[in-house]
Amino acid sequence: MQRPYCEQHPQSPAVARCSGCGRYLCRDCIVEISARAYCATCAQAELQNRASEVAAAPPAPPPPHAAPPPPPAAAPVSADGRPVGAHVVATCAFHPGVRAVTRCSNCGALICSGCQRVVGGKRLCDGCFQAVYAPRPAGPGSAPANFWSRETSTFAFTPWKLWPGLAFLPLPFILNGVMTYMMRQGEEISVGAAQLLISLLLYSSTLAFAFIAVSSYGNVFEETGLHTRNLPASLGLGFVGGSLCFWLAVASGLMSQAMFGGLANIDRWLQGFFDVNVKDVTGVDILIVGIIIVVAAPICEEIFFRGYLYPAMRGRFGLWGAALLNGFLFSVVHFSVFGLIGRTIAGVIFCLLYEYNDNLWSPITAHAINNFVAFFLPLVVIWGAL
């Protein structure tokens, strides 16, 4: 569906039509009269018409034996001593006098509860809903008609900004670097305990930031895609996507070994960034590390990278630009030269799964399947060789 733009300001999206001439108007061109939108010309003509009607109407005769009007009552006073009318209340842009409850995620106009349209957790005014949103075709798990469009995707309506997430991203890894440095100065520690401490600091800080950042825009689980709509189809597609990610990662890893073989020392240095003095590995350590890699990492990383960071990128860079940037950042924070290409591809696939289903459980499932195979397959091979 072609998105209408204001006829006076062609670069501004239209949010209403003039009740007089029918022209499309942006929020800066709207003149509201009796809860109707007018352009400036039609508004002036409407006001002149109403003024002439009032002037031409004869005054109504007073009723016989009319009682004198009562004296004006004193204005009600609030607890702080000011008149009640002095309290400023934001009103709806389309219904003057009606209390506004939120802003349109697309045009930013203040809207009341009657004007609000909720699409995928995003709140739109009726004009943006009708002009921009393309409904999904029937059938569970089906792709939205606007899948490839930058302007009409519901992710383009994300209200939070991109720069806070990018500014926050290095902080957890700096804190983890400080923690691992301190642990290296002490005695040996078990692998499970070290991994648990590092993961607890890393994931708790990223989750807290993401949830706090989106909490002012609605339910944090709904805003970050953690809902149950199309859940069976999302889980099934995530299983397929995770299997694809693993084999693409294997192929890209072999290619990276051939391309970046001379950077082996740098890769070992990056991989040892979080190394600590550890004891011999036990079965309990393997179990703890496995739970972190297969369960905790997919959930926490997908909430931050896909649930929080990707929608903010999607509205600015479009589908492919956001997916590539998100996948690259996702790969960079894993500190591996040889895994850079494979994890970038995996991050792009996770973004596409989220875009397709609008359900974060799809990339979480794909991430978990990829990590499960990557972690336990080498253990099975080593066990069989013993």
N, C-alpha and C positions, 0 to 999 in steps of 0.2 A: 504494500500500500504506500503511495507517494505521500510523504510527510508535508503538510502545508506550511508555508512561511508567511510572515507578515508582508502585506503588499507595500507598506511604507518603509519597512526595514527588512529587506530581503534576506539578511543574514540571521534574523531572529525567528525562532519557531513560533507559529501562531498557537494561541491558547483559547481563542474564542472568535466568534463572528459578530459583526456589527448587526444589531437588531433592526437598523434602518436600511442600510444599503447592502448588507450581506458580505462586506469585505472581511478578509482574514486580518486579525489583530494580534499583535504580541502583547505581553503584559504591560509594556510601557505605553501602548497606544490606547488602552482601554479607558473609557470614561463611564463610570457606573451610575445609572439612574434607575432607582426602584428595582435593584437586583438584576438589571439588564445591562449588557455591554453595548457601548456605542463608540464609534469613532468620534473625533473631535468635531467634525462638521455636523454630523447627525445629532450629536449631543447638544450643540448650540441651537440647532433647529428645534429639537424636542423641548428644550427649556423655554425657548421663545414661544412655542406653541402652547405650552402649559401656562405660561404667564399671561398670554392673551386670553385664554379660556377663563382664567381666574378673574381677570379685569372685566371681561364682558358679562360675567354672571352677576345678576342683581343680588344685592344683599338679602339674606333671609330675614323676614320680619320676626321680631321677638315673640314668643308665645304669650298669650294673655295671662295676666297675673303671674308673670315669671318672678321667681324669687331672685333676690340679688345674688350675684356669684359669691361663693364663699371666699374668704381671704386665702391667699396662697399659703400652703403648708410649708413648714420649715424643711429644708433639704435634710434627708437622713444623714447621720454622721456615723462613720466607722469607729472602731476601737481606738485608732490612732488619732482621732480628732479631725480627719479630713472628710469632706463630702464623699459619699459613695461613688458618685459619678467621676470623681477625680482619679479613680483607679483606671489605668490604661489596660484595655483588653484587646488583643489582636483579633481582627475580624476577617472573615472569609473574603477573598478577592472577588468572588462571584455572587456572594450573598451578603451585602453590607449589613452590619448589625448582628450577624450570626457569628458566634465564637469560632475562631479557627483552632483546629486540633493538631495540624501538622503542615508540612510543606510538600508540594509536588516534587518528587525526586527528579523529574525531568526539567521543568521550567522554573521551579523554585517558588511558585505562587502559593500564598497562604490559602488553605482550603479547610472547609468545615467537614464534619463527619458525613453529611449528605453528599458532598462532592468527591469524597475519597474513594478511589478504586485501588484495590490491593492486587498486585500481579507479582507472583514469585517473591513475596515479602517486600516488594517495593511499592510505595504509595504514590499514586498518580492522580491528577485532576481528571475530570471527565474528558476534557478536550484532548489531553495527551493520550489518554487511554484509547479514545476513538481514532485518533490520527496516527498513532505510532504502533500500538500493540497489535500484533498479528496473532490470533488464537492458534493454539496447537490443533493439529488434525486429530480425529478420533483414534482411540486405541492407546493402551498403556505403553509407556516407554517410547512413544513415537517422537520424532524430532520436531521441534518447532519450525514453522514456516520461515522464521527469520533467522535460521541458524547461521547463515553466512553473512548476515548484514551487520554492519557496525552500528548504525543508528537505531535500529528497531529491536535489538536484543534487550531483554529485560536486565542483563548485566550492565548495559549502558546507563541505567538509571541509578547506579549505586551512589548513595549520597556521601560516603566518606572519601577522604582525600588519599592520594597515593604517597605523598612525601613522608608522612609520619612513619609508615611501615618501612620504607627504605632507610630512613634515618635510624630506626630502631634495630634493623636486622643485624648489624655488626655487634651490638651490645652483648647478647647472650654468649657469643663465641669469645669475646674478650674476657667475660667473667669466667667462662670455662677454662680459658687459657691460664688465668690466674690460679684457678683451683687445681688444675693438673700440675702447675709449677710447684705449688705448695705441697701436693701429695708426693712429688718426686723427692722432696727434701726429707721425707719421713721414711718409715719402715715399709716393707712390702705389704701389699694389700691384695685381697682376692680380686679376680677379674670381675666377678659378679657385683661385688660391692663398689668397685671403681666405676663400672658402667652404670650402676644404679644412681650413684651420686651425680655423675656428669649428666645423665639423662634427666634426672629430677630438676636440676638447675636449668638446663636448656629448655626443656619442654614446659615447665611450669611458668617460666618467664614469657615465652612466646604465646602460650595460651592465655595468660592473664592479660597481656597487651591486646591480643586480638579481641577478646571478649569485652574488655573495657572500651575499646575503640568503637565497637558496633553497638554497645548496650544502649546508647542514646537514640538509636534509630529503630528500635523494636526488640523483639525477642531474639536473643543472641543465637539460639539454635536455628531458628527460622532464617535469620539474616545470613548465617554462614552455610546454609544448605543442609543442615542436619535434620531433615524431616523424613517422613515415611511415604511421601507421594511417589508412585512408580517404583517402590522399593524392590520387588522381585526382579523386574526388568533391569533395574540399576545394578543389583548384585550380580546378575548373570552377565551383563555386559562388562562389569568390572572384572569378573573372572577371566573372560576372553582377553580384555585389555591387559591384565597382569601377565598372562602367559606370553602375549605378544611382546610386552616390554622386556621380559627376561631374555628372550632369544635375540631381540634387537640389541640388548645390552651386551650379550656375548659376542655378537658379530662386530659391534662397534668397538668393544674392548680389544679384540684381535687386530682390528684395523688401527686402533690407537697405539698398540704395541709396536706395529710396523712404522707408524708415522712419527711417534714421539719416543722411540727407543733410547735416544740419547738423553732423555730427561728423567731417567730412572732414579737418579740421586735426588732430584727435586721431588719426585713422587714419594719416595721413602721419607723424606723430611716432612712433607705435608701429612702423610699417614701417621707419622709419629708425633704430630702436634698434640694429641690428647693421650699419648702413652704415659703410663705410670709404672712404678716398680710393683710388679705383680708376683703372686705366688703361683705354684703349679695349678693348672686348670683342673677343676673337678666337675662332676656331673651336675651339681647344683649351679655352678657358674655357667655352664652351657645352657641350662634351663632358664636362668635369669636373663642372660643375654638374648636368648631366643625369644622370650616374651617381649622384651623391650624392642627388638628389631621387627618382630612380626605383628605385634599388637600396638604398643605405645607409639612407636615412630610413625606408622602410617596415619593413625588418627591425629596426632598432634601436628605433624608436618603438613597434612592436607588441610587442616583447619586454618593454619597460618598462611600457607602458600596459595592454596586454591580457594578456600572459603573466604579469607580476608583480602589477600594481596591481589589475586587474579581479577576479581570484579573491578577494583579500582584501576587496574591496568587496562581492562577491557574497554571501559568508557573513553580512555584517552588514546589508545593505540590500535583499537580494533581487534578482531579475532586473532589473526596470525601474529601481529606484532606483540600482543599481550602474551600469547602462548609461548612464543620464542623467548621473550624477556623473562617470563616467569620460570620456564624450564631452565634457562641459563643460570639464573640466580639460585634455583633449587640445586643445580649441579655444583656450583661454585662452593656452596657452604658445606659440601661433603669432602672438600680438601683432597682431591685426587685428579692428577693429570690424565691418567689412562681412563678414568671413568667419566671424564668431562662430557664427551660426546654422547655416551650411552645414557647418562642420567639426564642430559638435556632433552634427548628424544623421549625418555620416559616422562619427564615433566610436561612436555608438549602433549603427549597422549593423555595424561591425567587432566590437563586443562580442557582438551576436547571432550573427554568423557563428562566432565562437569558441565560444559556448555551444552552438550547434547541432551543430558537428562535433567539438568537443573537440580541435581541431587548429589550431595557430597559423598554419599555412601558408595557411589560408583567408583570414583578415583581412590577412595580409601580401600575398597576391596581389591582394586588392581594393584595398588601399592603393597598391600599385605601379601598377595599372591606372589608378586615379584620378589619381595624380601624373603618369603618362606622358601621358595625354590633356591634362591641365591645363598641362603644361609645353611639349609639342611642338606642340599644335594652334595656339596663337598664333604660334609660329615659322613654321609652314607658311603661315598666313594672311599674315604679314609677307613671307615669301619670295615668295609668289604675287603680292603687290602691287608688288614691285620691278620 
